């Protein structure tokens, strides 16, 4: 054993204590830490013949790279729908690393941490008021969740054509329809062989990102009995618009299509009695995407794919390891490596389990409704401002706006983000440049809105007078 590794094992308690202290230092300052790294310069190092050991590596990281760690888990980082990490989920994530399980099966010898995953899926289903007719599993994020749901839908569509796509390959006869899909859906179409340019676009309602149901039905009628996958948005990325799920489900009774609902963060509206109606009918979907490292506030990377249990065989056909007899018969032993894209998987369920058990339904209702309240406060400020204007109504937890002097929007956002006190992202809506603020972090308070609006005014004054 190398000297450095031997020394690390002998002093693991000291190492973990130092990691704990550095973690607490970051978390205790999170509200005041910058949301933007002004100094992004680093010099490359050569790999040394003899390592520094863990404590030496910690010291080097602190000197060289700590400055790059922005307050993305903090209360005023409103870009990319990035949730913070609750204390319970941090505890679960630390233990995930320590236990280092490869979550695959629920029976037999070796790692059986999938038992915890199945229990976590059951609890998550209860949080979201989904029936027990769904199986679920953890994947890396919404991209892989959408990929998985669409992959099983592709296998279903192949059966409609009398082919096994998992074995014989893709067919051009399958149609995928959507109105305002997330970019990860388009990426999944590329990876699955549909082709990213082969999406059948459904018209959106005027001034909305939601699907025009009449246009959907017209296109279903014109599909000439080809198998169809309908991708439904439960919270679009720009304006958190929801397709009319109940109306789509009604069409599903007339036309036989696979319904995939991308509810990456909008699915958590189910936690709020005042907003759960937005998801009416979603329990009739064939597959559903939920992103835990967004509004559930667990660390990256964590998402869930729900697929109806009646499609278990299709899911196994899509993802089973057909040439690995040592992995056993998937029909006899439930194993996630035959249900999901990855064979080897981190124990991602544990942080989510800790969060669900620690905070329960009332805790997540508070997180969801707190974010919505903060979004409405920012929206009210913008509505009353002579400088800014809303680009779309505040429907849930995302605010999209622009300057009334539209030509200054890009320069304004650059100045605002470089202040390091609040972070938002650029976007476009109806071809116009906008600014987008996404609220999902449990730490965000009314005082953070006050700080943000002050920084917005300062950034505008700077851009106006430079």
Helices and strands as residue ranges (DSSP letters): H 3-10, H 12-28, H 53-64, G 66-68, H 87-99, H 114-127, E 134-139, H 142-160, H 165-168, E 175-178, H 183-191, E 199-201, H 213-221, E 228-233, H 245-254, E 257-262, G 266-271, G 276-279, G 282-284, E 287-291, H 292-295, E 303-308, G 309-311, H 312-319, G 325-327, G 336-338, H 349-383, E 388-390, E 398-403, G 406-408, H 409-418, E 425-429, E 432-438, H 446-465
